[in-house]
Each structure stands twice: as C-alpha cells, then as structure tokens.
C-alpha cells in the first residue's frame, strides 16, 4: 500500500472515531439536559402559579387539609410533574369550568384564573414534548395461550392445539387477555407451559439431518437413521426406489 493511501486510511479511521465519540457524547449528555429542562419547567410552575394556588386553593388542598386526596402544596414542592400529569389536568379542568374554588370560597379574578390555566397548560405542553416517545412504566407480560400456540405453529409448521391444555386467561378492564397487569404466572400455569414444551419436543427429529418437526415422528431417531441408510444403499447400487420405500 502506498504511503498516501496509508495516510488516507489512518485519517478515515480517526474521523470515524471522532464521529463515534461525538455521537456518544450527545447521547451521554441527553439525560442531564432533559433533567435540566424538566427542572426549569417545574421552577416556572412554582414561580408562576404557586402564589395564586396558595391564595385560593391551599386551604383545602395542602398538608393541613387534603380534599379529594389532592395535595397541591406537596405537588409544587418537588414532586415530578410527569408523575402527577392527570392531577394537573384535573386542576385545569376544574378551573376552566369554574368548579373550583367552591362558590362559598374566595374566587380569583378572571385574569388570575386565566393566568393559572395558561401557565399550567403551557407547562404541561412542554412536559409532553420533553417526554415524547416515552411510554412510561411498562409491565412485563407473557404470551397468552393463543399467542403461544400460534408461535409454535409458526416455528414448527404443526397445529398441535396447545391452547386447549392451558387454563382460562384473565381479562383486563379493556377486555383483552394480553394486558400485563392481569397476567399472573402461577405454579400451575408454569407447569402447563413446561408440559406444552415437552409436547413440542416430542415431535422433533434430532440427530438425523436438519432439525425437523413431524406430526408422527416415530419413537426414536433410529427409525429415521435406518431409512436414510436404506436410501443410501439404493443410491449406491443404482436401485430404483419403489413406492413406500422411503423415496
């Protein structure tokens, strides 16, 4: 390799490493940036709306009294906005429909009410953009009996009707059986999965060519090996195989 070609190759490798380091630095810096922006949003929430909420809402929604299990003082004093997103949406709805504060309590002016609603709305919108693409906590789930049976059918080509051997699936409030929150892995269920796996394994032929699955694989792989030896004898001596002779 010529000297110029060598230098170009070295420079290309260095450039690639530089790009990789730069990308890694951006990825590594993402969490602190996100945390800083979130902190800025929450600081804005406190400075913009806390005085008004303290004047008109804390009498019923603070440490001393917590109506509806809503403690606005605690939410403003450090709890994450994203963790209590629905609560802040409820606060906005109550203010927009003038359901809160109650009629017998001091009321904010129209401008003050609009300021609280606009500030909370802007902060929630920023929080949504910052957390875009993050589904939040996701419960791990297992395959349902139907999903398991379909998966085995796709992998082996056999319809073994395995779903019939499983217990009935629990159904969540949405009407689906594949919701992680209602899927339980009890001893009996795990045993059924293990038995189903043994059933699948019993249909496999191992040790005689590629792995294959058959409805009636025979008792052992020796039967298949014997058939293969017979077929080799036919090919070796030039015999024509007849029907039913392992052709």
C-alpha positions in Angstrom: 0.0 0.0 0.0 1.4 3.4 -1.0 2.2 6.0 1.7 -0.6 8.3 0.6 -3.1 5.5 0.7 -2.0 4.6 4.2 -2.3 8.2 5.4 -5.8 8.5 4.0 -6.8 5.2 5.7 -5.5 6.4 9.0 -7.3 9.8 8.7 -10.5 8.0 7.8 -10.3 5.8 10.9 -9.5 8.8 13.1 -12.5 10.7 11.6 -14.8 7.7 12.2 -13.6 7.5 15.8 -14.2 11.3 16.3 -17.7 11.0 15.0 -18.4 8.0 17.2 -17.1 9.9 20.3 -19.2 12.9 19.3 -22.4 10.8 19.0 -21.7 9.1 22.2 -21.1 12.4 24.0 -24.5 13.7 22.7 -26.2 10.5 23.9 -24.5 10.7 27.3 -25.4 14.3 27.7 -29.1 13.8 26.9 -30.3 12.8 30.4 -28.7 15.8 32.2 -30.1 18.1 29.5 -33.6 16.5 29.9 -33.3 16.8 33.7 -32.3 20.4 33.5 -35.2 21.3 31.2 -37.6 19.5 33.5 -36.2 21.3 36.5 -36.6 24.6 34.6 -40.3 23.8 33.9 -41.0 22.9 37.5 -39.3 26.1 38.7 -41.5 28.1 36.3 -44.6 26.3 37.7 -43.7 27.3 41.2 -42.9 30.9 40.4 -45.9 31.5 38.1 -48.8 29.8 39.8 -47.8 28.9 43.4 -48.8 32.3 44.8 -52.2 32.1 43.3 -52.8 28.5 44.2 -51.6 29.3 47.7 -54.1 32.1 48.0 -57.2 30.3 46.6 -56.5 26.5 46.8 -54.2 25.6 49.6 -57.0 26.0 52.2 -58.5 22.7 51.0 -55.6 21.1 49.2 -52.4 21.1 51.4 -50.9 19.3 54.3 -53.5 20.6 56.8 -56.5 19.6 54.7 -56.4 17.3 51.6 -59.8 17.2 49.9 -60.1 14.6 47.1 -56.6 13.3 48.0 -55.1 16.3 46.1 -52.2 18.0 47.9 -51.2 20.9 45.7 -48.6 22.1 48.2 -46.7 18.8 48.0 -47.0 18.6 44.2 -45.5 22.1 44.0 -42.7 21.4 46.5 -40.7 18.9 44.5 -42.9 16.1 43.1 -42.4 15.4 39.4 -45.0 16.9 37.0 -44.9 13.8 34.8 -45.8 11.5 37.7 -48.9 13.6 38.5 -49.9 14.6 35.0 -53.5 13.6 35.4 -53.8 15.6 38.6 -52.6 18.8 36.9 -55.0 18.2 34.0 -57.8 17.8 36.6 -56.8 21.1 38.2 -57.0 22.8 34.8 -60.5 21.3 34.1 -61.8 22.4 37.5 -60.6 25.9 36.9 -61.9 26.2 33.4 -65.4 25.0 34.3 -65.2 27.2 37.5 -65.9 24.2 39.7 -63.1 25.3 41.9 -62.7 27.1 44.2 -66.2 26.3 45.6 -68.7 29.1 45.4 -68.5 29.8 49.2 -64.8 30.4 49.0 -62.9 33.5 47.8 -62.6 33.5 44.0 -59.7 34.5 41.7 -60.4 37.3 39.2 -60.9 36.3 35.6 -57.4 37.4 34.8 -55.9 35.4 37.7 -57.9 32.3 36.7 -56.7 32.7 33.1 -53.1 33.1 34.3 -53.2 29.8 36.3 -54.9 27.9 33.4 -52.5 29.3 30.8 -49.4 28.7 32.9 -50.4 25.2 33.8 -51.3 24.4 30.2 -48.0 25.7 28.9 -46.0 23.7 31.4 -48.0 20.5 30.7 -47.4 21.0 26.9 -43.7 21.4 27.5 -43.6 18.3 29.7 -45.4 16.4 26.9 -42.8 17.4 24.4 -39.9 16.5 26.7 -41.3 13.1 27.4 -42.5 12.3 23.8 -41.8 8.7 22.9 -41.5 7.6 26.5 -44.4 5.2 27.3 -43.6 5.3 31.0 -43.5 2.2 33.1 -44.5 -0.9 31.1 -45.5 -4.1 32.8 -43.7 -7.2 31.5 -46.1 -9.7 30.1 -46.1 -13.3 29.0 -47.6 -14.9 25.9 -51.2 -15.8 26.2 -52.1 -19.5 25.5 -53.4 -18.5 22.0 -50.2 -16.5 21.2 -48.1 -19.4 22.4 -50.0 -21.9 20.2 -49.7 -19.6 17.2 -45.9 -19.1 17.8 -45.3 -22.8 18.0 -47.3 -23.3 14.8 -45.2 -20.7 13.0 -42.0 -22.2 14.3 -42.8 -25.9 13.6 -45.5 -25.8 11.0 -47.6 -28.1 13.2 -51.0 -27.3 14.6 -50.7 -29.1 18.0 -53.8 -27.3 19.6 -51.7 -26.5 22.6 -54.1 -23.7 23.8 -56.5 -26.4 24.9 -54.2 -27.5 27.6 -53.9 -24.1 29.3 -56.2 -22.7 31.9 -58.5 -19.8 31.0 -56.9 -16.4 30.7 -57.8 -13.5 32.9 -59.3 -10.5 31.1 -58.4 -6.9 32.0 -60.8 -3.9 32.1 -60.1 -3.3 28.4 -61.4 -6.7 27.5 -58.1 -8.1 26.4 -56.2 -11.1 27.9 -52.7 -9.8 26.9 -52.7 -6.9 29.4 -49.6 -7.4 31.7 -51.4 -6.1 34.8 -53.8 -9.1 34.8 -51.4 -11.8 33.7 -50.3 -14.0 36.5 -47.6 -16.6 36.4 -48.7 -19.2 39.0 -47.2 -22.6 39.5 -50.0 -24.4 37.7 -49.6 -22.1 34.6 -45.8 -22.6 34.5 -46.3 -26.3 34.7 -48.7 -26.2 31.7 -46.1 -24.3 29.7 -43.4 -26.8 30.6 -45.7 -29.7 29.6 -46.5 -27.9 26.3 -42.8 -27.5 25.6 -42.3 -31.3 26.2 -45.1 -32.0 23.7 -43.4 -29.8 21.1 -40.1 -31.5 21.7 -41.6 -35.0 21.3 -42.5 -34.0 17.7 -38.9 -33.1 16.8 -36.4 -35.3 15.0 -32.9 -34.6 16.2 -29.6 -36.2 15.0 -30.6 -37.2 11.5 -30.0 -34.2 9.3 -31.5 -30.8 9.9 -33.9 -30.4 12.9 -37.4 -31.1 11.8 -40.9 -31.4 13.4 -43.5 -34.0 12.3 -47.0 -34.9 13.4 -45.8 -38.6 13.8 -42.1 -38.5 14.3 -41.8 -42.2 15.5 -40.5 -43.3 18.8 -36.8 -42.6 18.2 -34.5 -41.0 15.7 -33.1 -44.5 15.0 -36.1 -45.1 12.6 -35.2 -42.1 10.5 -31.5 -43.1 10.5 -32.4 -46.6 9.3 -34.5 -45.2 6.5 -31.6 -42.9 5.5 -29.2 -45.9 5.4 -31.6 -47.8 3.2 -31.9 -44.8 0.8 -28.0 -44.6 0.6 -27.9 -48.3 -0.3 -30.4 -47.7 -3.1 -28.4 -44.8 -4.4 -25.0 -46.6 -4.1 -26.1 -49.7 -6.0 -28.3 -47.9 -8.5 -31.6 -49.4 -7.5 -34.8 -47.6 -8.3 -36.8 -46.9 -5.1 -40.4 -48.1 -5.2 -43.4 -46.5 -3.7 -43.4 -46.6 0.1 -39.7 -47.5 0.3 -38.5 -44.1 1.7 -38.4 -42.3 -1.7 
